[in-house]
Amino acid sequence: MYPGPEVWHEAGHAIVARWQGGVVRSVTIESERDDHQGHTEVAWIGLDARERARRSAMVALGGPVAELLEGDLDPDWVDVAVLDALHAWRGDWAEADACLCELSPSGAERDALRMSMLREIAAFLSDADVRERLARVADALDAHGTLDETLFDDALG
């Protein structure tokens, strides 16, 4: 069975977290939180507040970008207003916005930074080797429902 969008979404958060230097403690599509279909827990070690905010924003945006790419949607169509309107991504959007507020006081600057991050993430996730690792994590997540740190590392290969 082909993993659904929520699996690619959570795998995207986890892959971007690893790329950004985070330790993925767990990733699940079996969230007990009513407002989420999944959850990715990341530990950051040795970062100042600004750098943690920047990397956390990247992780928050990684799920939607992975879902877009897996659905064969061109990430260049991404528009701030469109993404903000997508209910399924509202939590990710709010988390990214909270992080971006720590980085820039200006709304226009935050929007520009968000678009830059979206493009950077899309370029990273479009790499063939990264796509392969993303697929392995998505398959493992689809099979297990939850990956702890060890299962996540095993899925990466």
Order of alpha helices (4+ residues) and beta strands (2+ residues): alpha-beta-beta-alpha-alpha-alpha-alpha-alpha-beta-alpha
